[in-house]
Structure formats: structure tokens, C-alpha cells
Amino acid sequence: MTKEELRQILIAEQFKEHYYDLDGRGKDEALTLLFQGGEWCVFYSERGLQNDKVCYNSEDEACRRVLESLRCDPGAKKGYIAPVPFKPVDKS
């Protein structure tokens, strides 16, 4: 899978654009894909830090990691509505 193929999948599956950064632009609070030093790196960008950074030799592996990570986060999809916490009814 290439970065552009990944981009098309993310659009088709309606992931929120602010949840990911496939161009390494330094978007804050986003899952980021960045080609640096001959490797494809995936990390969560927050306040300029590269958290949980993992680098791969292949673009395919890195793209699959991004896709898998986003698919595991239901809040990353457009139209997601968080469940309302249960509050018991006070019958007194």
C-alpha cells in the first residue's frame, strides 16, 4: 500500500481529517506518517513530540499500521457519536 492508496481508503471510510497527517506537516494531536532518514515512521504528534514512534523499512508496512490504528479508534470516523453515560433514575 502506498501513502496515496492509504489516503483514498481513509477518505472512502470517512475518517476525520484532523485525526491523521500523511504528509508529516506537524499537525498537532494526529496520527502521523513521515518519511525520514530512509524510513517510514508512524507516531502520534502532540505538542511537537513524536509519541510512540515506530519506523518501518517499507511504506506498505507503515501505511498498514496507520490504517489499523485508525480503524481501532471508533471516534476517528465522521458521524461518530459518543455513548451517553448511564445515569440511574432517582425514584425517591
KOLBA-136359 format. One record per residue: residue number from 1; residue in one letter; chain; z negated, y, x negated of N, C-alpha, C, O in turn. Coordinates in nm, 2 decimals. Each point is the difference from the previous one (the first is absolute). Example, Ala and Ser with C-alpha at 12.3 -4.5 7.8 and 13.67 -1.06 7.14 Angstrom:
[rec 1; a; A; [-0.78; -0.57; -1.32]; [0.00; 0.12; 0.09]; [0.00; 0.12; -0.09]; [-0.07; 0.00; -0.10]]
[rec 2; s; A; [0.14; 0.11; 0.14]; [0.00; 0.11; -0.09]; [-0.08; 0.11; 0.08]; [-0.01; 0.11; -0.05]]
//
This chain:
[rec 1; m; A; [0.00; -0.12; -0.09]; [0.00; 0.12; 0.09]; [0.00; 0.12; -0.09]; [-0.07; 0.01; -0.10]]
[rec 2; t; A; [0.15; 0.09; 0.14]; [0.00; 0.13; -0.08]; [-0.08; 0.10; 0.08]; [-0.04; -0.02; 0.11]]
[rec 3; k; A; [0.01; 0.13; -0.18]; [-0.08; 0.11; 0.06]; [0.08; 0.05; 0.13]; [-0.07; 0.03; 0.10]]
[rec 4; e; A; [0.20; -0.02; -0.11]; [0.07; 0.05; 0.12]; [0.00; -0.10; 0.11]; [0.00; 0.04; 0.12]]
[rec 5; e; A; [0.00; -0.17; -0.15]; [-0.01; -0.10; 0.11]; [-0.14; 0.01; 0.06]; [-0.01; -0.01; 0.12]]
[rec 6; l; A; [-0.09; 0.02; -0.20]; [-0.14; 0.02; 0.05]; [0.00; 0.12; 0.09]; [-0.06; -0.01; 0.11]]
[rec 7; r; A; [0.11; 0.12; -0.15]; [0.00; 0.12; 0.08]; [0.06; -0.02; 0.14]; [-0.06; 0.04; 0.10]]
[rec 8; q; A; [0.17; -0.11; -0.10]; [0.06; -0.03; 0.13]; [-0.08; -0.10; 0.09]; [-0.01; 0.02; 0.12]]
[rec 9; i; A; [-0.06; -0.11; -0.18]; [-0.09; -0.09; 0.07]; [-0.12; 0.08; 0.06]; [-0.04; -0.01; 0.11]]
[rec 10; l; A; [-0.02; 0.10; -0.19]; [-0.11; 0.08; 0.04]; [0.04; 0.09; 0.12]; [-0.08; 0.02; 0.09]]
[rec 11; i; A; [0.20; 0.04; -0.10]; [0.05; 0.08; 0.11]; [0.02; -0.09; 0.13]; [-0.04; 0.04; 0.11]]
[rec 12; a; A; [0.11; -0.15; -0.13]; [0.02; -0.09; 0.12]; [-0.12; -0.05; 0.06]; [-0.01; -0.02; 0.12]]
[rec 13; e; A; [-0.10; -0.01; -0.20]; [-0.12; -0.05; 0.05]; [-0.10; 0.11; 0.05]; [-0.11; -0.02; 0.04]]
[rec 14; q; A; [0.16; 0.15; -0.05]; [-0.07; 0.12; 0.04]; [-0.14; 0.02; -0.06]; [-0.10; 0.02; 0.07]]
[rec 15; f; A; [0.10; -0.02; -0.20]; [-0.12; 0.03; -0.08]; [0.00; 0.15; -0.01]; [0.10; 0.07; -0.01]]
[rec 16; k; A; [-0.22; -0.01; 0.02]; [-0.02; 0.14; -0.02]; [0.04; 0.05; -0.14]; [-0.05; -0.06; -0.10]]
[rec 17; e; A; [0.13; 0.16; 0.09]; [0.05; 0.04; -0.13]; [-0.11; 0.05; -0.09]; [0.01; -0.01; -0.13]]
[rec 18; h; A; [-0.12; 0.07; 0.18]; [-0.10; 0.05; -0.09]; [-0.09; -0.12; -0.06]; [-0.09; 0.03; -0.08]]
[rec 19; y; A; [0.11; -0.15; 0.12]; [-0.07; -0.11; -0.05]; [0.05; -0.05; -0.13]; [-0.07; -0.08; -0.07]]
[rec 20; y; A; [0.19; 0.11; 0.04]; [0.06; -0.05; -0.13]; [0.09; 0.10; -0.07]; [0.04; 0.10; 0.06]]
[rec 21; d; A; [-0.02; -0.12; -0.19]; [0.08; 0.09; -0.08]; [0.08; -0.10; -0.10]; [-0.05; -0.05; -0.09]]
[rec 22; l; A; [0.18; 0.05; 0.12]; [0.08; -0.09; -0.07]; [0.07; 0.07; -0.12]; [0.08; -0.06; -0.07]]
[rec 23; d; A; [-0.10; 0.19; 0.06]; [0.06; 0.07; -0.11]; [-0.09; 0.06; -0.10]; [0.04; 0.07; -0.09]]
[rec 24; g; A; [-0.17; -0.11; 0.09]; [-0.10; 0.04; -0.09]; [-0.02; 0.15; -0.01]; [-0.02; 0.05; -0.11]]
[rec 25; r; A; [0.03; 0.02; 0.22]; [-0.01; 0.14; 0.00]; [-0.14; 0.05; -0.01]; [-0.03; 0.13; 0.00]]
[rec 26; g; A; [-0.07; -0.22; 0.01]; [-0.14; 0.05; -0.01]; [-0.06; 0.03; 0.13]; [-0.09; 0.08; 0.01]]
[rec 27; k; A; [0.15; -0.14; 0.10]; [-0.06; 0.02; 0.13]; [-0.14; -0.05; 0.01]; [-0.03; -0.11; -0.05]]
[rec 28; d; A; [-0.06; 0.19; 0.10]; [-0.14; -0.04; 0.01]; [-0.03; -0.09; 0.11]; [0.06; 0.00; 0.11]]
[rec 29; e; A; [-0.15; -0.09; -0.14]; [-0.04; -0.11; 0.10]; [0.11; -0.08; 0.05]; [0.02; -0.01; 0.12]]
[rec 30; a; A; [0.06; -0.04; -0.21]; [0.12; -0.08; 0.04]; [0.01; -0.12; -0.10]; [-0.03; 0.01; -0.12]]
[rec 31; l; A; [0.08; -0.12; 0.17]; [0.04; -0.12; -0.08]; [0.13; 0.04; -0.07]; [0.10; 0.04; 0.06]]
[rec 32; t; A; [-0.11; -0.04; -0.19]; [0.11; 0.05; -0.09]; [0.07; -0.10; -0.08]; [-0.06; -0.09; -0.05]]
[rec 33; l; A; [0.19; 0.10; 0.04]; [0.09; -0.08; -0.08]; [0.05; 0.09; -0.11]; [0.06; 0.10; 0.03]]
[rec 34; l; A; [-0.08; -0.13; -0.16]; [0.04; 0.09; -0.10]; [0.06; -0.09; -0.12]; [-0.07; -0.09; -0.05]]
[rec 35; f; A; [0.19; 0.13; 0.00]; [0.06; -0.07; -0.11]; [-0.05; 0.09; -0.13]; [0.04; 0.11; -0.01]]
[rec 36; q; A; [-0.12; -0.17; -0.07]; [-0.04; 0.07; -0.12]; [-0.02; -0.10; -0.12]; [-0.05; -0.11; 0.02]]
[rec 37; g; A; [0.09; 0.15; -0.13]; [-0.01; -0.08; -0.12]; [0.07; -0.13; 0.01]; [-0.05; -0.10; -0.06]]
[rec 38; g; A; [0.16; 0.09; 0.13]; [0.07; -0.13; 0.01]; [-0.06; -0.09; 0.10]; [0.05; -0.12; 0.01]]
[rec 39; e; A; [-0.15; 0.16; 0.07]; [-0.06; -0.09; 0.10]; [0.00; 0.07; 0.13]; [0.01; 0.12; 0.01]]
[rec 40; w; A; [-0.02; -0.20; 0.10]; [-0.01; 0.05; 0.13]; [-0.15; -0.01; 0.04]; [-0.06; -0.11; 0.01]]
[rec 41; c; A; [0.00; 0.22; 0.02]; [-0.15; 0.01; 0.02]; [-0.02; 0.03; 0.15]; [0.06; 0.08; 0.06]]
[rec 42; v; A; [-0.16; -0.14; -0.01]; [-0.05; 0.02; 0.14]; [-0.15; 0.04; 0.00]; [-0.08; -0.07; -0.07]]
[rec 43; f; A; [0.05; 0.18; 0.13]; [-0.14; 0.04; 0.00]; [-0.02; 0.09; 0.12]; [0.09; 0.05; 0.07]]
[rec 44; y; A; [-0.22; -0.03; -0.04]; [-0.04; 0.09; 0.11]; [-0.03; 0.14; -0.07]; [-0.09; 0.00; -0.08]]
[rec 45; s; A; [0.16; 0.10; 0.12]; [-0.02; 0.13; -0.06]; [-0.10; 0.08; 0.08]; [0.02; 0.01; 0.12]]
[rec 46; e; A; [-0.12; 0.04; -0.18]; [-0.10; 0.07; 0.06]; [-0.06; 0.11; -0.09]; [-0.06; -0.04; -0.11]]
[rec 47; r; A; [0.07; 0.16; 0.14]; [-0.05; 0.11; -0.08]; [0.05; -0.01; -0.15]; [-0.08; 0.03; -0.09]]
[rec 48; g; A; [0.20; -0.06; 0.08]; [0.06; -0.01; -0.14]; [-0.03; -0.13; -0.07]; [0.05; -0.01; -0.12]]
[rec 49; l; A; [-0.12; -0.08; 0.17]; [-0.04; -0.12; -0.06]; [0.09; -0.11; 0.04]; [0.05; 0.00; 0.12]]
[rec 50; q; A; [-0.02; -0.10; -0.20]; [0.08; -0.12; 0.03]; [-0.09; -0.12; 0.02]; [-0.03; -0.07; -0.10]]
[rec 51; n; A; [-0.02; 0.06; 0.22]; [-0.10; -0.11; 0.03]; [0.06; -0.13; 0.02]; [0.11; -0.01; 0.06]]
[rec 52; d; A; [-0.17; -0.10; -0.11]; [0.04; -0.14; 0.02]; [0.14; -0.02; -0.05]; [0.08; -0.07; 0.06]]
[rec 53; k; A; [-0.04; 0.13; -0.17]; [0.13; 0.00; -0.06]; [0.04; -0.14; -0.05]; [-0.08; -0.06; -0.08]]
[rec 54; v; A; [0.19; 0.01; 0.12]; [0.06; -0.13; -0.04]; [0.14; 0.02; -0.04]; [0.08; 0.07; 0.08]]
[rec 55; c; A; [-0.04; -0.11; -0.20]; [0.14; 0.02; -0.04]; [0.07; -0.14; -0.01]; [-0.05; -0.10; -0.03]]
[rec 56; y; A; [0.18; 0.11; 0.06]; [0.09; -0.12; 0.00]; [0.12; 0.02; -0.09]; [0.04; 0.12; -0.02]]
[rec 57; n; A; [0.02; -0.22; -0.03]; [0.12; 0.00; -0.08]; [0.12; 0.02; 0.09]; [0.10; 0.05; -0.04]]
[rec 58; s; A; [-0.11; -0.09; 0.17]; [0.12; 0.01; 0.09]; [-0.03; 0.09; 0.12]; [-0.10; 0.01; 0.05]]
[rec 59; e; A; [0.21; 0.06; -0.02]; [0.00; 0.09; 0.12]; [-0.03; -0.08; 0.12]; [-0.07; 0.04; 0.09]]
[rec 60; d; A; [0.13; -0.16; -0.08]; [-0.02; -0.09; 0.12]; [-0.15; -0.03; 0.02]; [-0.05; 0.01; 0.12]]
[rec 61; e; A; [-0.02; -0.05; -0.22]; [-0.14; -0.03; 0.02]; [-0.08; 0.12; 0.04]; [-0.09; -0.02; 0.09]]
[rec 62; a; A; [0.11; 0.13; -0.15]; [-0.07; 0.12; 0.04]; [0.03; 0.04; 0.14]; [-0.09; 0.04; 0.08]]
[rec 63; c; A; [0.21; -0.04; -0.04]; [0.04; 0.03; 0.14]; [-0.06; -0.09; 0.10]; [-0.05; 0.04; 0.11]]
[rec 64; r; A; [0.04; -0.17; -0.14]; [-0.06; -0.10; 0.09]; [-0.15; 0.03; 0.01]; [-0.06; -0.02; 0.11]]
[rec 65; r; A; [0.00; 0.06; -0.22]; [-0.15; 0.03; 0.00]; [-0.02; 0.12; 0.10]; [-0.10; 0.00; 0.08]]
[rec 66; v; A; [0.18; 0.10; -0.09]; [-0.01; 0.12; 0.09]; [0.02; -0.04; 0.14]; [-0.09; 0.03; 0.09]]
[rec 67; l; A; [0.19; -0.11; -0.06]; [0.02; -0.04; 0.14]; [-0.11; -0.09; 0.05]; [-0.04; 0.03; 0.12]]
[rec 68; e; A; [-0.01; -0.12; -0.20]; [-0.11; -0.09; 0.05]; [-0.12; 0.09; 0.02]; [-0.07; -0.02; 0.10]]
[rec 69; s; A; [0.04; 0.11; -0.18]; [-0.12; 0.09; 0.01]; [0.01; 0.08; 0.13]; [-0.10; 0.01; 0.07]]
[rec 70; l; A; [0.21; 0.05; -0.05]; [0.02; 0.08; 0.12]; [-0.01; -0.08; 0.13]; [-0.06; 0.04; 0.10]]
[rec 71; r; A; [0.12; -0.16; -0.10]; [-0.01; -0.09; 0.11]; [-0.14; -0.04; 0.04]; [-0.03; -0.04; 0.11]]
[rec 72; c; A; [-0.06; 0.04; -0.21]; [-0.14; -0.05; 0.02]; [-0.08; 0.12; 0.06]; [-0.12; -0.03; 0.03]]
[rec 73; d; A; [0.18; 0.15; -0.02]; [-0.08; 0.11; 0.05]; [0.06; 0.04; 0.13]; [0.10; 0.07; 0.01]]
[rec 74; p; A; [-0.16; -0.11; 0.10]; [0.06; 0.04; 0.14]; [0.01; 0.15; 0.02]; [0.08; 0.04; 0.07]]
[rec 75; g; A; [-0.17; 0.04; -0.13]; [0.00; 0.14; 0.02]; [0.12; 0.07; -0.07]; [0.03; 0.12; 0.02]]
[rec 76; a; A; [0.04; -0.19; -0.10]; [0.12; 0.05; -0.08]; [0.12; 0.01; 0.09]; [0.10; 0.07; -0.04]]
[rec 77; k; A; [-0.10; -0.13; 0.16]; [0.12; 0.01; 0.09]; [-0.01; 0.11; 0.10]; [-0.11; 0.04; 0.05]]
[rec 78; k; A; [0.23; 0.02; -0.03]; [0.00; 0.10; 0.10]; [-0.04; -0.05; 0.14]; [0.03; -0.12; 0.03]]
[rec 79; g; A; [-0.09; 0.19; 0.05]; [-0.05; -0.04; 0.13]; [-0.13; -0.08; 0.00]; [-0.04; -0.04; 0.11]]
[rec 80; y; A; [-0.02; 0.02; -0.22]; [-0.12; -0.08; -0.01]; [-0.11; 0.09; 0.07]; [-0.02; 0.11; -0.03]]
[rec 81; i; A; [-0.06; -0.18; 0.12]; [-0.11; 0.07; 0.06]; [-0.13; -0.08; -0.04]; [-0.01; -0.12; 0.03]]
[rec 82; a; A; [-0.08; 0.18; -0.09]; [-0.12; -0.06; -0.05]; [-0.08; -0.05; 0.12]; [-0.01; 0.07; 0.10]]
[rec 83; p; A; [-0.05; -0.19; -0.10]; [-0.08; -0.04; 0.11]; [-0.12; 0.09; 0.02]; [-0.06; 0.05; -0.09]]
[rec 84; v; A; [0.02; -0.03; 0.22]; [-0.11; 0.08; 0.03]; [-0.13; -0.09; -0.01]; [0.00; -0.11; 0.05]]
[rec 85; p; A; [-0.10; 0.16; -0.12]; [-0.12; -0.08; -0.02]; [-0.07; -0.03; 0.14]; [0.01; 0.08; 0.09]]
[rec 86; f; A; [-0.06; -0.19; -0.08]; [-0.07; -0.05; 0.12]; [-0.13; 0.07; 0.01]; [-0.08; 0.01; -0.09]]
[rec 87; k; A; [0.06; 0.05; 0.21]; [-0.13; 0.06; 0.03]; [-0.05; -0.06; 0.13]; [0.06; 0.01; 0.11]]
[rec 88; p; A; [-0.18; -0.08; -0.11]; [-0.05; -0.06; 0.12]; [-0.04; 0.11; 0.10]; [-0.04; 0.11; -0.03]]
[rec 89; v; A; [0.06; -0.15; 0.16]; [-0.04; 0.10; 0.11]; [-0.15; -0.01; 0.01]; [-0.06; -0.10; 0.01]]
[rec 90; d; A; [0.00; 0.22; 0.00]; [-0.14; 0.01; 0.02]; [-0.03; -0.01; 0.15]; [0.04; 0.09; 0.08]]
[rec 91; k; A; [-0.11; -0.20; -0.04]; [-0.02; -0.02; 0.15]; [-0.14; 0.04; 0.04]; [-0.05; -0.04; 0.11]]
[rec 92; s; A; [-0.02; 0.12; -0.19]; [-0.13; 0.04; 0.05]; [0.00; 0.13; 0.08]; [-0.11; 0.04; 0.04]]
//
